[in-house]
């Protein structure tokens, strides 16, 4: 689906999980770029060790810094948050994807 939606900033690293000599599973782990795009002055967070920020509530994204990236992580955030655009959100929901929680940035609860 990512190719169909024009996503070009995801890299995949293949890994093999070996069960036995003749049985293995091949998986691909996605990696996305971290972008410094949060308007911290308008976001709910606590400063953590090493300068990382623990997002604890709603946060605001600076769209100009995001550019045309449809999926990305937040630079300097302690939380493992992946941000996606509306088109990807709708595509994932239409596919009936399971195992991911999609939340608006304005209603994130850490």
N, C-alpha and C positions, 0 to 999 in steps of 0.2 A: 504494500500500500504506500510506503514512503516514496518509492519511485514515481508512482502515479500522481502523488501530491507535490512533486517537485522538491522533495527533501534531498539536499546534497551535502549536508554537514554531519552525517553520521558515518563513522567508520566501524567496521566489524572485525573482531579478532576471533578466529576459529579456535575452538578447544575440543579436545577429544577426551571423553570420559570412558576409560577402559574398564569393562566389566570382567572380561576374561580374555584369553589369547585370541579368540575368534569372535568376540562380541564387544562392540564399542558404540558409543553414541557421539555424534558430531553436533556441537552447538556453536552458535555465534553470539558473542557478547558485544552489545552495542556501546560505543563510546561517542559522546557528544561534547562539543566545545562548551566551556564555561565562559559566560559573558558578564562583564561588570555593568549591569543594567538596572539594578534596583535603586529606586529613589529612597535611600535609607532614612532621610528626614521625614518621609511620609509612611514609614513602615514600622511594624511592631517587632522588635528584636532586642536581644541582650548581647552585649559584647562578651566574647569568650576568650580564652587563652590563645595567644598567637595571633590576635587580630581577627579571628573568625567571628562571624555573627550568627547567632542562633535565632532563626526566624521563629517567632512565637505566635504570630497572628497575621492579620492582613498585611500585604505588601504591595507596593506599586512598581510597575515596570516602566522604564524609560524606553518607549517604542523606537526612538531614533537610534539608540545604542544597539537595539536588537537587529535592526536592518531587515533583511529578508529571511533570517533564520526562522524556521518553522518549529524547531525543537532545540532546546539548549538547557544547560544547567546554570545555576547562579554562582558567579565567582565570589569567593570569600564567604560563602554561606556554609555553615556547619551541617545544615540539613541536606539530605539527598533529595533535592527537589528537581524534577525535570519539568520545564515549562513548555507547553505546546500551544500552537495557535488554534483558533476556532475550527479551521478546516480539518486539521488532524484530529481534534477532539471529536468532531462529528463523524469522521471516518472510522475511528476506533469504536465509538459507540455503535455505529451501524454494523460493524463486524461482530459485535457481541463479545468484545475482548473481556477476559476475566483476569483477575489478579492485580489490577491496577486501580487506584482510586483517583478519580479526576475531580479536582476541586477548583473553584474560582479563586484567583489570588486574593480577592476581597473577603473571602470567607475561610481562608486557611487558618487552622487552629494549632499549628505546630505539632 
